[in-house]
């Protein structure tokens, strides 16, 4: 595991990505998940969706969903 520092660059915060992490230059997507910050290559297509769905844990949504009932609406 590599460690790095977050630093100020102009009005933004920045982080150096070690060279041994092979991340192409250009756009990436970045988001928070729990206590983690995820930086990953920007996807060109949805071709990896089946693989992502297959990687979900067996107990994913095993307790079902707690959705609100549909709202009653007047016709348009």
ABEGO torsion letter per residue (X at the ends): XBBBBBBBBEABBBBBBBAABBBBBEBBBBBBBEABBBBBBBBABAAAAAAAAAABBAABGAAEBBBBBBBBBBBX
